[in-house]
Amino acid sequence: MCGIAGFSLFHHQEGTNTELNAMGQAIFHRGPDAGGTYLDEHVGLCHRRLSILDLSEAGNQPMFSADESLVIVFNGEIYNFLELREELIKEGVRFSSHTDTEVILALYARDGVKCLDRLNGMFAFALWDIKRQELFIARDRLGKKPLYYFSHEGRFVFGSEIKAILALPDIPRDIRLDAVYDFFAYQYVPDPKSIFTHIHKLPPAHYMLLNSDGFSIHEYWDISFKHSASGDEKSHQDTLKVLLEQATKQRMVSDVPLGAFLSGGVDSSGVVAMMAQASESPVKTCTIGFDDEAFNEADCAREIAEKYQTEHHEYTVHQNVAERLEYIARFFDEPFADPSLVPTFFVSELARKEVTVALAGDGGDELFAGYEKYTTDNIENKLRSKFPSAIRKSVFPSLAKLAGKIPGHVGRKAKSLLTSLSHDPAMGFYITNSMMTDEAWEKLVRPEVAQQLDNYHPSHYTIEMYNKADGPDHLSKILYTDIKTYMTGDILVKVDRMSMANSLEVRAPILDYQVAEFAATLPSEEKYRNGEKKYLLKEVFKPFIPDTLLYRKKMGFSTPLDDWFRNELKDMAVTNVLRSSAGLKEFFRQSEIEKLWNEHQQNSANHGILLWSMLMFQLWYNNYAVQQAECE
C-alpha cells in the first residue's frame, strides 16, 4: 500500500523535484518505508512506499519497464499478479523483481489500457508512456483506492489524497457550495466532486488519458444486475463459498505480518473463519469495544476469536475521543462525518502494532443486502405501490406535517415514512437515508447561500444512480445505488484514510470484483428473504459461525454520539461549533446552530448526528480551507 502524486507540464511549465518531494511528504503516512520521484519535461511523478511484497529495493518506485519506455507509480495490490506473471513469463517477459507493480508495466506493454480488464485488485496508478507521450491514470473497479486531480487553467495535478495536491503553491481552495450541501445530506462529498471547486475525484472503474491535447476520462467496468445466475440456490451457495475462499486466500499473500479486523459481525467473522482454514498458524485478530454496552460487540468478537483460537487483541474506547479527534480529523482533507471513523481509526492503530496488513469484512452489507434500511425501504415501496401516485403526492405531504407534531420517536418516524411515500422510489430512498431533512437545511442555511445554490438538491446523485441501475426490482436498484454512492463515498473512504493514517493496509475479500459480479446475478430473494438480511451469505457462513451470532440483530460500527455531545465532546463542540469565527457560520445561521445546541443539551431533542456533521465540517475547515495541514 502506498501513496502516489504527480503533475503534468504540458501546459504548465513549472515543476520541480522539490515540489514532488513536498507532495510525497504530505502523504508520508501512506508509505513511510521509501520514497522516490521522476521528472522530465512533460510529467512529474512521486511515490511513497509501504512495503508489502518484495521488501527489497527492487520494489521501490517510480518503477521503469525493462526498456525504460514506461514508468509507473502504483498504490494498491493486484491479487492475481502471480498468475499474470506466469502467463507473461511463458510469453518471454523477464522480471527483475517479485512485485505486482512490474506485472502492471509488462501487461500494459502488451495490452495497453485493456490491461485493466485483467487486473483483480485494489489500485490507483499513474503510468507514463514515454514513447506515446501519454499519461495513463486508472482506479480499481469498486473504488477501494482513491485518486484526486486538480485541473484549472491548463494546470494538472493528481494525488492519492487532496493534501498532496495542496502541497503545491497557488492551488486555489475555493469551496463548492453544492458540495457543502451534499456533505450535510450524505456525511461525505460524492464523486466526482470534491469540496474544492477545481479538485475532482476520478470515479471508480474509470481511467484517464492525458497528453498535450488535454485529458479524457473513460469508464471500463460497471456492475450489472440484469443477468441471472444459472443453477439452483444450493449451487449458488457452493459457487459463492468457492469465490470467497479464493478471494480470502489471494489476500493472504504478504511478505509482512498479516491479521484481521474482527467486529463480531457476520462478515468479519466469516472472513476470520476462512482465514483460519487457510492458515497454518493462528490468525491475529483485533477488536474495538466501547464502555457503553449498547455499542459494544467485543464479547461477540471474543467468541469467534476463541472458536478459531486466534491471537486476539482488544482495545476499549474509553472516554478519550476528544483528546484524539482533532488529530484523527486531519487525515480527512475534505469534510467526512461517518462516526464509525472513530472506532475504525482505533482498530487500525491497534492492528498496526501487530501487523502491516489486515483483512476486513467490508462489502457484505452492500452486496448482499445487510442493512436495516433495505428492510425499511422495501416495506415502504410495497406501501407505495398500494396508493395511486396522485394521492401519495397530494395527500401524504399534509399527513407528514401532522405526524411531525407528534412528540418523540414515533412522530419523527411517521413523518419520515409519509414524506418518503409521497415521492417515487428513488427520491424515497434518498429521503429515508439522508442525514439532513430539507426542513432542517432550510432552517439552518443562510439566505445568501440558498440563493447561490439556485434550487440545487443533493438527491440528484441518488436518483441518477437509481435510474442507471439495470436490475429487475427495487432491491437490486437500491443495492446498485449504495454500491455506487454510500460504499464508494463513505465506507471505503473511511477504511482507506483511517488505515493509512496508521500505515496499515486493509484488504476486503468480500469486495473481490468477481464476488461482486456474482452477487449481482443472484435473485433478490436470496439476499433478502422473509425479513432475513444477507440470506445466502449467512447460509455460506453457517457452518463457521454460531447461530447466536449469525442471526443476532445487526449492531454495526456505531458510536454513542448523543451522549458524547452532552459529555466528552461538549467542550470541543462549544469551541468549534458555537464559537468559531469562520467556517460553519459562513453557511449556517448562528441563531439556528445555537437553538440546535440548546435543545440537545436540555434533552428536549437528540441532534447528535447533525452536531457531529457540524463538528467534523469545522475541524476540516480549520485544517484545510485556509492553510495547509501537515499530516504525518
C-alpha positions as CSV (number, residue, x, y, z in Angstrom):
1,M,0.0,0.0,0.0
2,C,1.3,3.4,-1.0
3,G,0.7,7.0,-1.9
4,I,1.1,8.5,-5.3
5,A,1.1,12.0,-6.7
6,G,2.3,14.0,-9.7
7,F,1.7,16.7,-12.3
8,S,1.7,17.4,-16.0
9,L,4.0,20.0,-17.6
10,F,2.3,20.0,-21.0
11,H,0.7,23.4,-20.4
12,H,2.2,24.5,-17.1
13,Q,6.0,24.7,-17.3
14,E,6.8,25.0,-13.6
15,G,7.5,21.8,-11.7
16,T,10.5,20.7,-9.7
17,N,11.7,17.7,-7.7
18,T,11.4,19.9,-4.6
19,E,7.7,20.2,-5.3
20,L,7.4,16.4,-5.9
21,N,9.1,15.7,-2.6
22,A,6.7,18.2,-0.8
23,M,3.7,16.3,-2.3
24,G,5.2,13.0,-1.1
25,Q,5.8,14.4,2.4
26,A,2.1,15.4,2.6
27,I,1.2,11.7,2.2
28,F,4.2,10.3,4.1
29,H,1.8,8.3,6.3
30,R,0.7,6.2,3.3
31,G,4.2,5.0,2.7
32,P,6.8,5.5,5.3
33,D,9.2,2.9,4.1
34,A,10.6,4.5,0.9
35,G,10.0,7.4,-1.5
36,G,11.0,8.4,-5.0
37,T,10.4,10.8,-7.8
38,Y,10.6,11.0,-11.6
39,L,10.7,14.3,-13.6
40,D,11.1,15.0,-17.3
41,E,10.0,17.9,-19.5
42,H,6.4,16.6,-19.6
43,V,5.4,15.0,-16.3
44,G,6.5,14.6,-12.7
45,L,5.7,11.5,-10.6
46,C,6.0,10.9,-6.9
47,H,5.7,7.8,-4.8
48,R,5.6,6.8,-1.1
49,R,6.0,3.1,-0.3
50,L,4.6,0.9,2.4
51,S,6.5,-2.3,1.7
52,I,4.2,-5.4,1.5
53,L,5.6,-7.6,-1.4
54,D,9.3,-7.9,-2.3
55,L,10.7,-5.8,0.5
56,S,14.0,-5.3,-1.4
57,E,14.9,-2.0,-3.2
58,A,13.8,-3.7,-6.4
59,G,10.3,-2.9,-5.3
60,N,10.9,0.8,-5.0
61,Q,9.0,3.3,-7.2
62,P,8.8,5.1,-9.6
63,M,9.5,1.8,-11.5
64,F,10.6,1.5,-15.1
65,S,9.9,-1.1,-17.7
66,A,12.9,-3.1,-18.9
67,D,13.4,-0.9,-21.9
68,E,12.8,2.2,-19.8
69,S,10.0,3.4,-22.1
70,L,7.4,3.2,-19.3
71,V,7.4,4.5,-15.8
72,I,4.8,3.9,-13.1
73,V,3.7,4.9,-9.6
74,F,1.2,2.5,-8.1
75,N,-0.9,2.4,-5.0
76,G,-2.6,-0.9,-4.1
77,E,-2.3,-4.6,-4.5
78,I,-3.0,-6.9,-7.6
79,Y,-4.2,-10.1,-6.1
80,N,-3.9,-12.2,-9.3
81,F,-0.4,-10.9,-10.1
82,L,1.2,-14.3,-9.7
83,E,-1.0,-15.9,-12.4
84,L,-0.4,-12.9,-14.7
85,R,3.3,-13.1,-14.0
86,E,3.5,-16.7,-15.0
87,E,1.5,-16.0,-18.2
88,L,3.8,-13.2,-19.2
89,I,6.9,-15.3,-18.4
90,K,5.7,-18.0,-20.8
91,E,5.5,-15.3,-23.4
92,G,9.1,-14.4,-22.9
93,V,8.9,-11.5,-20.4
94,R,11.7,-11.3,-17.9
95,F,11.1,-9.8,-14.5
96,S,13.7,-8.2,-12.2
97,S,11.5,-8.1,-9.1
98,H,8.7,-10.1,-7.5
99,T,6.3,-7.2,-7.3
100,D,2.8,-6.7,-8.8
101,T,3.9,-3.3,-9.9
102,E,6.3,-4.8,-12.5
103,V,3.5,-7.0,-13.7
104,I,1.3,-4.0,-14.5
105,L,4.1,-2.5,-16.6
106,A,4.5,-5.7,-18.6
107,L,0.8,-6.2,-19.0
108,Y,0.4,-2.6,-20.3
109,A,3.3,-3.0,-22.7
110,R,1.3,-6.0,-24.2
111,D,-2.3,-4.8,-23.9
112,G,-2.3,-1.1,-23.5
113,V,-5.3,0.3,-21.4
114,K,-7.0,-3.1,-21.9
115,C,-4.7,-4.3,-19.1
116,L,-7.3,-3.1,-16.7
117,D,-9.6,-5.9,-17.8
118,R,-7.1,-8.5,-16.4
119,L,-6.3,-6.8,-13.1
120,N,-8.0,-8.1,-9.9
121,G,-7.2,-5.9,-7.0
122,M,-7.4,-2.5,-5.3
123,F,-5.4,0.1,-7.1
124,A,-4.8,3.6,-8.3
125,F,-1.8,4.2,-10.6
126,A,-0.3,6.6,-13.0
127,L,1.8,5.2,-15.9
128,W,3.8,7.5,-18.1
129,D,4.2,6.1,-21.6
130,I,7.4,8.0,-22.8
131,K,7.1,6.9,-26.4
132,R,3.4,7.9,-26.8
133,Q,3.9,10.9,-24.6
134,E,0.7,9.9,-22.7
135,L,-0.1,9.6,-19.0
136,F,-2.4,6.7,-18.2
137,I,-4.2,7.1,-14.8
138,A,-6.6,4.4,-13.5
139,R,-8.6,3.4,-10.5
140,D,-9.9,0.0,-9.4
141,R,-13.4,-1.2,-10.2
142,L,-15.1,-0.7,-6.8
143,G,-13.1,2.4,-5.7
144,K,-11.0,0.9,-2.8
145,K,-8.0,3.2,-3.6
146,P,-8.5,7.0,-4.0
147,L,-7.4,9.3,-6.8
148,Y,-7.9,13.1,-6.9
149,Y,-6.9,15.5,-9.6
150,F,-6.8,19.3,-10.0
151,S,-7.5,20.8,-13.4
152,H,-7.6,24.6,-13.9
153,E,-6.2,27.0,-16.5
154,G,-4.1,24.4,-18.1
155,R,-2.5,23.1,-14.9
156,F,-3.0,19.4,-14.0
157,V,-2.0,17.8,-10.7
158,F,-3.0,14.5,-9.1
159,G,-2.6,12.6,-5.8
160,S,-3.9,9.8,-3.6
161,E,-5.2,12.5,-1.2
162,I,-6.1,16.1,-1.7
163,K,-3.3,17.2,0.8
164,A,-0.7,16.1,-1.8
165,I,-2.2,18.5,-4.3
166,L,-2.5,21.3,-1.8
167,A,1.2,20.9,-1.0
168,L,1.9,22.8,-4.3
169,P,1.9,26.6,-4.3
170,D,-1.0,28.6,-5.7
171,I,-3.6,25.8,-5.7
172,P,-6.9,27.7,-5.2
173,R,-9.1,26.5,-2.3
174,D,-12.5,27.8,-3.5
175,I,-15.2,25.8,-1.7
176,R,-18.1,24.3,-3.8
177,L,-21.4,25.3,-2.2
178,D,-23.2,22.4,-3.7
179,A,-20.6,20.1,-2.2
180,V,-21.3,21.6,1.2
181,Y,-25.0,20.8,0.8
182,D,-24.0,17.2,-0.4
183,F,-21.9,16.7,2.7
184,F,-24.6,17.5,5.2
185,A,-27.0,15.3,3.3
186,Y,-24.6,12.3,2.9
187,Q,-21.9,12.9,5.5
188,Y,-19.4,12.8,2.6
189,V,-18.9,14.6,-0.7
190,P,-20.0,12.2,-3.6
191,D,-17.7,11.7,-6.6
192,P,-16.7,13.1,-9.0
193,K,-16.9,16.3,-6.9
194,S,-14.6,17.3,-4.1
195,I,-15.2,20.0,-1.6
196,F,-12.9,22.2,-3.7
197,T,-14.2,23.7,-6.9
198,H,-11.2,22.8,-9.1
199,I,-10.3,19.4,-7.5
200,H,-12.2,16.3,-8.5
201,K,-12.2,12.5,-7.9
202,L,-11.5,10.1,-10.7
203,P,-14.6,7.8,-10.2
204,P,-14.1,4.0,-9.6
205,A,-13.7,1.8,-12.6
206,H,-12.5,4.8,-14.7
207,Y,-9.3,5.7,-16.3
208,M,-7.8,8.9,-17.7
209,L,-5.6,9.6,-20.6
210,L,-3.6,12.8,-20.6
211,N,-1.4,14.2,-23.4
212,S,-0.6,17.5,-25.0
213,D,-4.1,17.8,-26.3
214,G,-5.7,17.6,-22.8
215,F,-7.3,14.7,-21.0
216,S,-10.2,12.3,-21.4
217,I,-12.0,10.1,-18.9
218,H,-13.4,6.6,-19.7
219,E,-15.4,4.0,-17.8
220,Y,-14.0,0.5,-18.2
221,W,-16.4,-1.6,-16.0
222,D,-19.8,-1.5,-14.3
223,I,-21.7,-3.9,-12.1
224,S,-24.8,-5.3,-13.7
225,F,-27.9,-6.8,-12.0
226,K,-29.8,-7.8,-15.2
227,H,-28.4,-11.3,-15.7
228,S,-29.5,-14.2,-13.5
229,A,-27.1,-16.9,-12.2
230,S,-27.7,-20.3,-13.5
231,G,-28.5,-23.2,-11.3
232,D,-30.4,-23.5,-8.0
233,E,-29.9,-22.0,-4.6
234,K,-27.6,-24.8,-3.4
235,S,-25.3,-24.3,-6.5
236,H,-25.3,-20.6,-5.8
237,Q,-24.2,-21.2,-2.2
238,D,-21.4,-23.5,-3.4
239,T,-20.2,-21.1,-6.0
240,L,-20.2,-18.2,-3.5
241,K,-18.3,-20.2,-1.0
242,V,-15.6,-21.1,-3.5
243,L,-15.3,-17.5,-4.6
244,L,-15.0,-16.2,-1.1
245,E,-12.4,-18.8,-0.1
246,Q,-10.4,-18.0,-3.2
247,A,-10.6,-14.2,-2.6
248,T,-9.5,-14.7,1.0
249,K,-6.6,-16.9,0.1
250,Q,-5.4,-14.4,-2.5
251,R,-5.5,-11.6,0.0
252,M,-3.3,-13.6,2.5
253,V,-0.3,-13.3,0.2
254,S,2.1,-11.0,2.0
255,D,5.8,-10.7,2.9
256,V,4.9,-8.8,6.2
257,P,2.8,-9.8,9.2
258,L,-0.9,-10.2,8.4
259,G,-4.1,-10.2,10.5
260,A,-7.8,-9.3,10.5
261,F,-10.3,-6.8,11.9
262,L,-12.9,-8.7,13.9
263,S,-16.1,-6.8,14.9
264,G,-18.2,-9.8,15.9
265,G,-20.5,-9.2,13.0
266,V,-21.3,-11.8,10.3
267,D,-18.9,-10.5,7.6
268,S,-15.7,-10.1,9.6
269,S,-16.4,-13.3,11.5
270,G,-16.8,-15.2,8.2
271,V,-13.6,-13.7,6.8
272,V,-11.7,-14.8,10.0
273,A,-13.1,-18.3,9.7
274,M,-11.9,-18.6,6.1
275,M,-8.5,-17.2,7.1
276,A,-8.2,-19.7,9.9
277,Q,-9.0,-22.5,7.4
278,A,-6.3,-21.3,5.0
279,S,-3.6,-20.5,7.6
280,E,-1.2,-22.9,9.3
281,S,-0.6,-20.5,12.2
282,P,-3.1,-18.7,14.4
283,V,-4.7,-15.6,12.8
284,K,-4.0,-12.3,14.5
285,T,-7.4,-10.6,15.2
286,C,-8.1,-7.0,16.5
287,T,-11.4,-5.7,18.1
288,I,-12.6,-2.4,19.4
289,G,-15.1,-2.1,22.2
290,F,-16.9,0.7,24.0
291,D,-17.8,1.3,27.7
292,D,-21.4,1.7,26.6
293,E,-22.7,-1.8,26.3
294,A,-25.3,-0.7,23.7
295,F,-22.5,-0.1,21.3
296,N,-20.1,-2.8,22.4
297,E,-19.6,-6.0,20.3
298,A,-16.3,-7.1,21.9
299,D,-17.9,-10.2,23.6
300,C,-19.2,-11.4,20.2
301,A,-15.8,-10.9,18.6
302,R,-14.2,-12.7,21.5
303,E,-16.5,-15.7,20.9
304,I,-15.2,-16.0,17.3
305,A,-11.6,-15.5,18.4
306,E,-11.9,-18.4,20.9
307,K,-13.6,-20.6,18.4
308,Y,-10.8,-20.2,15.9
309,Q,-8.0,-19.9,18.6
310,T,-6.8,-16.6,17.1
311,E,-4.2,-14.4,18.6
312,H,-6.7,-11.9,19.8
313,H,-6.2,-8.2,20.8
314,E,-8.8,-5.8,22.2
315,Y,-9.0,-2.1,22.8
316,T,-11.8,-0.3,24.6
317,V,-12.6,3.2,23.6
318,H,-12.9,4.8,27.0
319,Q,-13.8,8.4,27.3
320,N,-10.8,9.6,25.3
321,V,-12.3,10.5,22.0
322,A,-11.9,14.3,22.4
323,E,-8.2,14.1,23.0
324,R,-7.6,12.3,19.7
325,L,-10.4,13.6,17.5
326,E,-8.6,16.7,16.2
327,Y,-5.6,14.6,15.2
328,I,-7.8,11.9,13.5
329,A,-9.8,14.5,11.6
330,R,-6.6,15.9,9.9
331,F,-6.5,12.7,7.8
332,F,-9.7,13.7,6.0
333,D,-8.8,16.5,3.6
334,E,-12.5,17.1,2.7
335,P,-15.4,17.0,5.1
336,F,-16.3,13.5,6.3
337,A,-18.6,12.6,9.1
338,D,-19.4,8.9,9.3
339,P,-19.0,8.5,13.1
340,S,-17.6,5.0,12.7
341,L,-14.4,6.6,11.6
342,V,-13.5,6.8,15.3
343,P,-13.5,3.0,16.0
344,T,-12.0,2.4,12.6
345,F,-9.1,4.6,13.5
346,F,-8.6,2.9,16.8
347,V,-8.8,-0.7,15.4
348,S,-6.3,0.3,12.7
349,E,-4.0,1.8,15.3
350,L,-4.3,-1.4,17.4
351,A,-3.8,-3.7,14.4
352,R,-0.7,-1.8,13.2
353,K,1.1,-2.7,16.5
354,E,0.8,-6.4,15.5
355,V,0.6,-6.5,11.6
356,T,1.1,-4.5,8.5
357,V,-1.8,-6.0,6.6
358,A,-5.3,-6.6,7.9
359,L,-8.3,-8.3,6.2
360,A,-11.8,-6.9,6.8
361,G,-15.4,-7.8,6.2
362,D,-16.3,-4.7,4.2
363,G,-18.8,-5.1,1.3
364,G,-21.1,-7.8,2.7
365,D,-23.9,-5.4,3.6
366,E,-23.9,-3.6,0.2
367,L,-23.6,-6.7,-2.0
368,F,-25.9,-9.0,-0.1
369,A,-28.5,-6.6,1.5
370,G,-27.4,-6.4,5.1
371,Y,-28.6,-3.1,6.3
372,E,-31.8,-2.5,8.2
373,K,-32.6,0.3,5.7
374,Y,-33.2,-2.3,3.0
375,T,-36.0,-3.8,5.1
376,T,-37.5,-0.4,5.8
377,D,-37.2,0.7,2.2
378,N,-38.7,-2.5,0.8
379,I,-41.7,-2.1,3.1
380,E,-42.1,1.5,2.1
381,N,-42.0,0.5,-1.6
382,K,-44.7,-2.1,-1.1
383,L,-46.8,0.5,0.6
384,R,-46.1,3.0,-2.2
385,S,-47.5,0.6,-4.7
386,K,-50.8,0.3,-2.9
387,F,-51.6,4.0,-3.3
388,P,-52.1,5.9,-6.6
389,S,-49.4,8.4,-7.3
390,A,-51.8,11.3,-7.4
391,I,-53.0,10.5,-3.8
392,R,-49.5,10.0,-2.5
393,K,-48.2,13.3,-3.9
394,S,-51.2,15.4,-2.9
395,V,-52.3,13.9,0.5
396,F,-49.3,12.4,2.1
397,P,-47.3,15.7,2.5
398,S,-50.1,17.1,4.6
399,L,-50.2,13.9,6.7
400,A,-46.5,14.1,7.1
401,K,-46.8,17.6,8.6
402,L,-49.4,16.4,11.0
403,A,-47.2,13.4,12.0
404,G,-44.4,15.8,12.7
405,K,-46.4,17.3,15.5
406,I,-46.5,14.0,17.4
407,P,-43.7,14.2,20.0
408,G,-40.8,11.8,20.2
409,H,-39.5,9.0,18.0
410,V,-42.9,7.9,16.8
411,G,-43.7,11.2,15.3
412,R,-40.3,11.5,13.6
413,K,-40.7,8.0,12.2
414,A,-44.2,8.6,10.9
415,K,-43.2,11.9,9.3
416,S,-40.2,10.3,7.6
417,L,-42.3,7.4,6.3
418,L,-45.1,9.6,4.9
419,T,-42.7,12.1,3.4
420,S,-40.9,9.2,1.6
421,L,-44.1,7.7,0.4
422,S,-45.2,10.9,-1.2
423,H,-42.3,10.5,-3.7
424,D,-41.2,8.0,-6.3
425,P,-38.9,5.1,-5.2
426,A,-35.6,6.8,-6.0
427,M,-36.4,10.0,-4.1
428,G,-38.0,8.0,-1.3
429,F,-34.7,6.1,-0.9
430,Y,-32.8,9.4,-0.7
431,I,-35.3,10.8,1.9
432,T,-35.1,7.7,4.1
433,N,-31.3,7.7,4.2
434,S,-30.5,11.4,4.1
435,M,-28.7,12.7,7.2
436,M,-30.4,16.1,6.9
437,T,-34.0,16.8,6.1
438,D,-35.0,19.6,3.7
439,E,-36.7,21.3,6.6
440,A,-33.6,21.2,8.8
441,W,-31.4,22.5,5.9
442,E,-33.8,25.4,5.1
443,K,-33.8,26.5,8.7
444,L,-30.1,26.4,9.0
445,V,-28.8,27.7,5.7
446,R,-28.0,31.4,5.3
447,P,-30.4,33.1,2.8
448,E,-27.5,34.2,0.6
449,V,-26.1,30.7,0.4
450,A,-29.5,29.3,-0.5
451,Q,-29.8,31.9,-3.3
452,Q,-26.4,31.0,-4.7
453,L,-27.3,27.3,-4.7
454,D,-30.2,28.2,-7.0
455,N,-32.5,25.3,-6.1
456,Y,-29.7,22.7,-6.2
457,H,-30.6,19.5,-4.3
458,P,-28.3,16.6,-3.3
459,S,-30.9,13.9,-4.2
460,H,-29.9,14.1,-7.8
461,Y,-26.9,11.9,-7.1
462,T,-29.0,9.1,-5.6
463,I,-31.7,9.4,-8.3
464,E,-29.1,9.3,-11.1
465,M,-27.6,6.1,-9.8
466,Y,-31.0,4.5,-9.1
467,N,-32.1,5.3,-12.6
468,K,-28.9,4.0,-14.1
469,A,-29.3,0.6,-12.3
470,D,-30.3,-2.2,-14.7
471,G,-31.7,-4.5,-12.0
472,P,-35.2,-6.1,-12.3
473,D,-36.6,-4.9,-9.0
474,H,-36.4,-2.2,-6.3
475,L,-33.9,-4.0,-4.1
476,S,-31.4,-4.5,-6.9
477,K,-31.7,-0.9,-7.8
478,I,-31.1,0.4,-4.3
479,L,-28.2,-2.1,-3.9
480,Y,-26.6,-0.7,-7.1
481,T,-27.2,2.8,-5.8
482,D,-25.5,2.1,-2.5
483,I,-22.5,0.3,-4.2
484,K,-22.0,3.4,-6.3
485,T,-22.6,6.0,-3.6
486,Y,-22.5,5.1,0.1
487,M,-20.0,2.3,-0.3
488,T,-17.6,4.2,-2.5
489,G,-18.0,7.6,-0.9
490,D,-18.3,6.6,2.7
491,I,-17.3,3.1,3.7
492,L,-14.2,2.7,1.5
493,V,-13.0,6.3,2.1
494,K,-13.3,5.8,5.9
495,V,-11.3,2.5,5.8
496,D,-8.6,3.9,3.5
497,R,-8.0,7.1,5.4
498,M,-8.1,5.6,8.9
499,S,-5.9,2.6,8.0
500,M,-3.4,4.7,6.0
501,A,-3.3,7.1,8.9
502,N,-1.7,4.2,10.7
503,S,0.4,3.0,7.7
504,L,-1.8,-0.2,7.7
505,E,-3.0,-1.9,4.5
506,V,-6.6,-3.3,4.7
507,R,-7.9,-5.9,2.2
508,A,-11.6,-6.8,1.8
509,P,-12.1,-10.4,0.3
510,I,-15.9,-9.9,0.0
511,L,-15.3,-6.9,-2.2
512,D,-13.4,-9.0,-4.8
513,Y,-14.9,-7.9,-8.1
514,Q,-15.7,-11.4,-9.1
515,V,-17.7,-11.9,-5.8
516,A,-19.5,-8.6,-6.5
517,E,-20.3,-9.6,-10.1
518,F,-21.7,-13.0,-8.9
519,A,-23.7,-11.4,-6.1
520,A,-25.3,-9.1,-8.6
521,T,-26.6,-12.1,-10.6
522,L,-28.3,-13.6,-7.5
523,P,-32.1,-13.1,-7.3
524,S,-33.2,-10.6,-4.6
525,E,-34.9,-13.3,-2.6
526,E,-31.5,-15.0,-2.0
527,K,-30.3,-11.8,-0.4
528,Y,-33.3,-10.7,1.5
529,R,-35.9,-13.4,2.4
530,N,-38.8,-13.0,4.7
531,G,-37.1,-10.3,6.7
532,E,-33.8,-12.1,6.9
533,K,-31.0,-9.9,5.5
534,K,-27.9,-11.4,3.7
535,Y,-29.7,-14.7,3.5
536,L,-27.4,-16.6,1.1
537,L,-24.2,-15.2,2.6
538,K,-25.3,-16.4,6.0
539,E,-26.0,-19.8,4.5
540,V,-22.4,-19.9,3.3
541,F,-21.1,-18.8,6.7
542,K,-23.5,-21.0,8.7
543,P,-21.0,-23.9,9.2
544,F,-18.4,-21.5,10.6
545,I,-20.4,-19.0,12.8
546,P,-22.7,-19.9,15.8
547,D,-26.4,-19.2,15.1
548,T,-26.5,-16.9,18.2
549,L,-24.0,-14.6,16.3
550,L,-25.2,-15.3,12.8
551,Y,-28.8,-14.3,13.4
552,R,-28.5,-11.7,16.2
553,K,-29.6,-8.1,15.4
554,K,-27.0,-6.1,13.5
555,M,-25.2,-3.5,15.5
556,G,-22.7,-2.1,13.1
557,F,-19.7,0.1,14.0
558,S,-21.8,2.5,15.9
559,T,-20.9,5.3,18.3
560,P,-22.8,7.0,21.2
561,L,-23.0,10.4,19.5
562,D,-25.9,11.9,21.6
563,D,-24.1,11.1,24.8
564,W,-20.7,12.4,23.5
565,F,-22.1,15.8,22.8
566,R,-23.5,16.1,26.3
567,N,-20.3,15.0,27.9
568,E,-17.0,14.2,26.4
569,L,-17.2,16.2,23.2
570,K,-19.1,19.1,24.8
571,D,-16.2,21.5,25.3
572,M,-14.7,20.8,21.8
573,A,-18.1,21.4,20.2
574,V,-18.6,24.6,22.0
575,T,-15.3,25.9,20.8
576,N,-15.7,24.7,17.2
577,V,-19.4,24.6,16.5
578,L,-20.6,27.6,18.6
579,R,-17.6,29.9,18.8
580,S,-15.6,29.6,15.6
581,S,-15.3,32.9,13.8
582,A,-15.2,31.3,10.3
583,G,-16.4,28.1,8.8
584,L,-19.9,26.9,9.7
585,K,-21.0,30.5,10.2
586,E,-20.3,31.3,6.6
587,F,-23.0,28.8,5.6
588,F,-25.4,28.5,8.6
589,R,-27.4,30.9,10.7
590,Q,-25.7,31.3,14.1
591,S,-29.1,31.5,15.9
592,E,-30.2,28.2,14.4
593,I,-26.9,26.5,15.4
594,E,-27.4,27.7,19.0
595,K,-31.0,26.5,19.0
596,L,-30.0,23.0,18.0
597,W,-27.3,23.0,20.6
598,N,-29.6,24.1,23.4
599,E,-32.3,21.6,22.5
600,H,-29.7,18.8,22.6
601,Q,-28.2,20.0,26.0
602,Q,-31.6,20.2,27.5
603,N,-32.5,16.7,26.4
604,S,-35.6,18.0,24.5
605,A,-34.2,16.5,21.3
606,N,-31.3,14.4,20.1
607,H,-29.3,16.2,17.4
608,G,-26.1,14.1,17.8
609,I,-25.8,13.2,14.1
610,L,-26.2,16.8,12.9
611,L,-23.9,18.2,15.6
612,W,-21.3,15.6,14.6
613,S,-21.5,16.6,11.0
614,M,-21.1,20.3,12.0
615,L,-18.1,19.5,14.2
616,M,-16.4,17.4,11.5
617,F,-17.0,20.1,9.0
618,Q,-15.5,22.7,11.2
619,L,-12.5,20.6,12.0
620,W,-11.9,20.1,8.3
621,Y,-12.3,23.8,7.7
622,N,-9.8,24.6,10.4
623,N,-7.2,22.3,8.7
624,Y,-7.7,22.8,5.0
625,A,-9.9,25.7,4.0
626,V,-7.2,28.3,4.7
627,Q,-3.8,26.8,5.5
628,Q,-2.1,23.6,4.6
629,A,-2.4,20.9,7.3
630,E,0.7,18.8,7.9
631,C,-0.4,15.2,8.4
632,E,2.4,12.8,9.1
